[in-house]
Amino acid sequence: MSKLFRAILLLIIFMTGFAVSVRAQDSGLSFLALGTDAKALARGDAGVASATGAFATYWNPAGLATPGAREVALSHHVWIADIRTYALNAGFSVGEKAGIGVFAIATGSGDLEARQQPGESDGLFDAQFVSAGVSLGRAFGPLRIGSTVKFLSERIFTNSANGYGFDFGIQTELRDGSVKFGATYSNLGKMEKLNAQATELPELGRVGIEIFPFRMITAVDGEMLLSTSVLLEVSRNYVTERTNFHAGLSGEVLETVTARIGYLSNDFLRDYSAGVGIEVTDLTFDYAILPFENGFGGPAHILTLNYAW
């Protein structure tokens, strides 16, 4: 088995945490399934029903068709094994029924040790992955639909490959927006050969619902005092044949401070997550913490800054 192939397997283990699952190692470009923003990751990696604005480009491009969505956002992940992800996302309404978004996401591994057997390493290697593209959303009555086209690039050692991918999504709302539904199918596409074999994209199907069970509004001016949200989502990775259940709960006070908790099932690396968001005029700062199982160097931290106008 070549050093390159062993390096790929090692990197995938680090990025996904599936240290005991050979099937998971068969899904390359796993960063495409890691999520982007602290708000969604704090709520169990759920966002298919709720995403609007900048991060709809990742979770569900149909959310770009939400009226008045104008947002630019930056996100930074501090993951395991010094793996870091940087994301720049933007989403803009085009009239009352359409929206457009652009994004660029880069993931780097830092220095990793390459081994052909236990003991001394054979040296260091690094890997870089990039996804960049454009998303479009359009509303047809209560139904919103969207699509994304993206350029993909991977580099491991001195080997590199490019490719492309497509995402498709739908969203709708009931009861004046108190219930939201969403569904997506992501990462349909193809990569060039990396050394001798092309990396398989992690095709994902997601279905989710967001419910606002309790809201408290002032009687005088109609200001929101408290708003709670429950997210439930199911995702399926058709390459690893793995199904996850996602659940998230959030409570927003005075449209300023939001507390979030989440749960992700059937993941060998983590399960619970938590976070907080603070909104000041047009700026929103979100933070999420994802505790990992023992042996992976502590929790992951996700920082996101949004500017909406």
N, C-alpha and C positions, 0 to 999 in steps of 0.2 A: 504494500500500500504506500503511495507516494507521500512525501512530506506535505504537499499542497492539500491532498485529500484529508490527511489527519488534521491539518490546521483548520480546514473548513469545519470539520466535526467539532473540534475544540471550541471554535468561535460560536458555533450554533448552540452548544451546551451553555456557554457563558451567557449568551444573549437571551436564551429562553428559560434557562434553569431546569431543563428536562434532563437531569443528569442520569436518570435511570430509564429513559425512554428512547429506544433506538428509532422508533417511528417518528418521533419529533425531530430527530436529526435529519430526516429526509426533506424537511421543509426549509429551504434556504431563504435568504432575504427576510428573516424573521422580524426585522425592525419594522416592516410594513404592518405588522399586527400588534405593535406595542402601544399604540395610542400616542397622542401628541400633547394635550393640554392637561393642566393640573385639575381643572374642574371635573372633567370626565373621569380621569384616573382615580381621583379621590372617591368617586361614586362607583367603584367596581368596574372601571373600564366600560362604562355605558354611556352612549351618546347618540345612538342612531335615531331615536325619537325626538330628542331635545335639541340637537345641534342647529344653531343658526350662526350667521356671521362668519368670522374668519375660519373657525375650526370646522365648519360644515364641509370644507374642502377635504377633510379627512374622514369624518364620521358619516356624513350623509350630504351629498351635494344638493339634494332637494331643499335643504334648509336655507340655501342662498336665495330662494324665491320669497322669503319672509319680508314683507314690506318694511322699509326703514332700516334694514340691516347694513350698517357701514362700520367696518371694524378692521383694524390692523393689530396683529398680535405677535409676540415673541415668546418662545418657550425653550426651557433648558432642562434636560434630564441628566441626573447623576445616577447612573445605573451600576450594576455589579461589574467587578473586574475592571474598573476605571473606564467603562464604556459610557460615552456621553452622546447625547442627541441634541441638536439645535434645530429649531423650527421657526420659520417665518411664514405667516399665513395672513391673508387679507381677503375680505369679502365685501361686496358692494351691491346695493340694490340698483337695478336698472328699471326705472318706472315702478309701477305698483305690482307687477306680476312676474318680474324676472330679476335675476341676480347673477353676478360673475365673481369668481374667486381665483386667486393665484397662490401658490405655495412653493416652498423649497425646504426640504428636510434632509439633514446630513447627520450620519451616525459614524463615530470613530471608535475604534477599540482600544487605543493606546497600545503599549507594548505587551504582547502576550508571548509566553514561552512555547516553543514548538518541541515536541518529543515524539520519538518513535517507540520508546519503551520507558518504563519507570526509571527514575534516577536523574542524572544530569540532563539538562535541556540541550537541544541542538542549536539554540540561538533564539533570537527574538523575531517576531513578525507583527505586523499591524494590518488592519483592514478598515476600509472606508466604504460606506454605502450612501447613495444620494437618490432622492426622489424629488422631482420638480414637475409642476404641471399647471393646468388650468381646469376649473370646474364651472359648469353652467347649471342654473336652476330656473324652472318655469312653472308658474301656477296655472292650473286649469280648474277654475272654481275652487272647491275645497281641497283639491288634490294638487300636491306639488311633486314634480319629478326633477331629477337631476342626473348629470353624468360628469365624469372626470376622465381626462386623458393625462398620462404622466410618463415622463422619461425616467428611466431607472439606470443606475450605474453601480457597479461593485468592483472593488479592487482588493485582492488578497496577495500578499507578497508582491511580486512584479506582474502578476496576472490580473487582467481587467476584462470586463465585459459590460455591454450596454443592452438595454431592452426597453420595453414599453408595457404599459398596463392601463386597464380601464376599470372604472367603478360606476355603478348605477344605483340609484336610490329613489325612494318615494317617501312622502310624509303627508299626514292629514291631521286635522283637529276636529274635536267634537265638543259640544257644550261650551261654546264661546272660549275655546282654548284651555278648558280645565282638564281635558284628556287629549293626549297626543299619541299618534302611532307613527312608526317608521320602520323601513326595511331597506337593506342594501345587499348588493353582491359586489365584492371588491377583488381587485388584483387578477383580473382576467388579462392575460398577456403572455409575453415570451421574452426570454433572455438569450443573448448570444452564448456560445460555449465559453466557459471559464476553464482554461487549460484544455481539458478533454471532454467536459460534460457541461451542459447548460443547467443553471440553477432553476429549480422549479419554484414558481411564485406561490405564496401561501393564499390560495383562494379562500375567501371568507364570506359566509352568509350570516346576516344579522337580522333579527326581528325584535322590536322593543316597543314599550309603552311607557309614557310618563303621565302621572296623575298628580293633581294638586288637591289633596284631601282636606286641607284646612288653610283658610286665609282670614286675616283680621284686618279690617279697614276702618279708619276713623270716620265717624258720622258727620263731622264738620266739613272737611275738605276732601274726603275720599282717598287720603294717603294710605299706603300699605304699611301696616304695623308689623305683620308677620305673615310669611308665606312658606308653606311646607311643600315639598315635592318628593314623590316616590318614583324611582325608575326600576323597571324590570326588563331584562333583555336576555335573549338566548343567541349564542354565536356558534357557528360550526366551521371548523377548518377542514376543508375537503381534501387537503393533502395529507395531514396527519390523522385525519378521521377522528378529531377530538371535538367534543361539544362542551361549551362552558355556559354556566348560568351566571348572570350578572345582576346585582341588586344594589341600589343606591338610595340614600335618604339625605335630604338637605333641608335646612331651615334658615330663612333669610329674615333679618330684623331691620326694620326701617329702610329697606332697600339699600343697606350699607354694608352690613356684616353677614356673611353666610358660613354656617358650619356644615360639614359634609362627612358622611361615613359611607363605606361600601364593602361589598363582598364579591369575590370571584371564586367560583367553584372549579374543581378538577384541574388545578394548576399545581405543579410539583414545587414551585418556587414560593408562592405567596397565596394569601386568601383575603385578609382584611386590609382596608385602606382608610385613610382619613385625610381631611384637609380643611382649609379655611379660605375665604375670599373677602377682600375689603375693597369697596368701591368708593372712590372720591372723585366727584364730578364726572369727567369723561374717562377716567383711568380706573382700571380694576386690576388688583394684584391677587393672584391665586397661588396657593401652595398645597401640595399633596405629599404625603409620606406613605410609602409602601413597604411595610416590614417584610423582610425575607426570612426564609427558614435559616437555621443556624448553619454556619459554614460558608456563607456567601458575602461576608464582609460588611454586614450592617444593612440598614434600609436604603431604599432608593428615595431620592428627593426630586420633585418636579416643581419648577418655578415658571409662572406664566404672567406676562404683562399684556393687558389689552387696552387699546385706545379706541373708543367708539364715539361717533358724533352724528 
